[in-house]
Amino acid sequence: MFFFGDVYYWVLVIPAMLVAMWAQMTVSSTFSKYSRVRSSRGLTGAQAARRILDDNGLREVRIEHIGGNLTDHYDPTTNVVRLSDSVYNSDSVAALGVAAHECGHAVQHATHYAPLTFRNAIIPITNIGSKLAIPVFILGLFISPSLCNLGLLLFALVAVFQLVTLPVEFNASARALATLEKSYYLEPSELRGSKRVLQAAALTYVAALVVTLAQLLRLILISRNRRD
């Protein structure tokens, strides 16, 4: 009943979730479309990633093949760029865009890009907040307003993490597109395809923040109504 029995869930959270679903479908369809467009230079995602990292003096950063689709990521704890099945061996403009994006995160890490440093610093407390926020909030509804406030604070930390994620992701994409253009990995017409893929991917982060903010607003309204 907590999730489905109040009007705030239907008015705030459901529309936000629909936006998130739309964003996820958009990135999947856009990636699929440009995965069928081969780059004229014929570099695979792994090859382009290696060159980009080396050009930035990051020869120590390894590149690994990881299973799945769009599971690509940079792991700062092990200094590894992991590229998925649809990126590692693919020479599509979509694959090069994603590979360059993940290398952008590696460059951010190496240059101590401030938003990334801050985001990494709050990960432990954010992980705690994401697990405990709702249980603490619900418990507070029956026991103490102070517990409600603690639950709200923990949930707000999740929103802060997602908010800080936006400049991190946008900057990584900007670095990726600049590198692909400057180093002539892609022709101008091909670069537009990579840009659309990265823009679609960015929408998923925006949508995730929208969902979290909608849920946070809902919790605040429930807490106020309970006190009234």
Steps between C-alpha positions, in 0.01 A plus 500: 500500500797733563596479134160471333245635746565874492422758235852643507637175360271518198533874445877533556683169478315318223544783244869523592540125455336522158756766405776267617359212294482725196862608551615138529315401183647802322859412585446136400342588165755772425794274583349221291455736204856632499648160581418418139699800369865401455774759542705567189836451676398156624629538856326285759388639832792330676754633250367854520495482880863387512609785275305760696641381831856491365465848350406626847796330665284230658689193381450342842122492454398158373214415267291191570217327319185463710182313417159653450360790303577862598678380812801716413666688786825628642607351834718750687586249772684274255580750224311297241274603212253218441327479164196286427439248225341761273791743539827314551532340155260727311612769256165680502465870572293406806778279636766767453283758673447278803865392516619862483248595770639242742852618423374848586429371851854362523639841403272666757638269766860563400455878498300505825190645341321659798143371449631144453717528811203622704271230361748225584542642850129477582443153351530314836247718681275505192497121493389499862234760427356309205454188713374654822309813395159341435505255798607779737235734360219244533611417855497870578138531390404279793764590756655843468507802267875509557533161332292630210738791463797264509341290226444813292862605550628159392280509192612854421860373492401270216363800311823692564702209360288490186518877463880494516499213250356727230805725451725194522314326217453813288869584530607147407283518188637842407855367537409197290354698212789749503752217485319313223489818294846637575680171441291420190371170633168583335386702203266796574195305381601203717564726799136608494399138558731466800367827638142379480591179681669690783216752523250215531714340772509832689121502507500189718697683771267798484200268521647319801536831680141595412373172649699551819383861540140396443532231765669742740221756455246224561669399824508860618128542431415171675705611803324836520155345467584252772599780738184698420 
